[in-house]
C-alpha cells in the first residue's frame, strides 16, 4: 500500500488532540505548556462526548459543534490555509482567503468528527518532547497503538501565537496533513481555479448531517 492511499485511511484514525482514550490522560503541572494544552483538551472533549452521547446519537451535528468549540480553537487555520494553498494564497483576494479558510476548517471538523466515531476506544500514547523548553515552536509526539503491527506515529506541530499555543500541521506516519491537502488543492486550482475549489469544498460541507454522514464523510 503506497503512502498516499495509507494516508487517506488515516484521517479516520487521527482524532487530533481530542484523542478519545479509554482512560483519561494524566496531566503533570511540569508538562510543557503545549503538551499540557493537548492533554487538557483530550480530557475535555472525551468528557463532553461521553456526557452528550445520547444527544449525539439523535443529532450528529452536535458532535461537530463539540469539536468546533473545544478542539478547533487550538488550530492556526490562517497559517494552515496559507501553507496549503502555497503560491495560490499569495495570488488570492482577501475574500477568497476568507472563504477558503472557512470551508477548509469546516472540512476538517467533519473529518475529525468521523474520526471520533471510528476510534472511540483508541488509545494515544504521549512521547517526551524534544528540543528547547523555551522554543516558540514544538512538536507534540504521540503514537496510536495497533492490535497488529507497529503503532502509528502522529505528531502535532505547534507554535506560540499571541502567547497561545496553536497547531499548524499534523504529521501522520511521516505524512504531513498540510502537504497532502496542498497537492490535492493545487491540482484543483490549476485545473479549474481557486473559486472552483472553494465551491467544491462548500458543496461537500453542505451535505446534510446524519449518522452515516459523520461516519462516511
Secondary structure, DSSP 8 states (H G I E B T S, - for coil): --HHHHHHHHTTT--GGG---SS-----TTS-HHHHHHHHHHHHHHHHHHHTHHHHHH-THHHHHHHHHHTGGGB-HHHHHHHHHTHHHHHS-HHHHHHHHHHHHHHHHHHHHHHHHHTTT---EE----S-TT-SEEEEEEEE--SSSS-EEEEEEEEEETTEEEEEEEEETTEEHHHHHHHHHHHHHHHH-HHHHHHHHHHHHTS---HHHHHH-
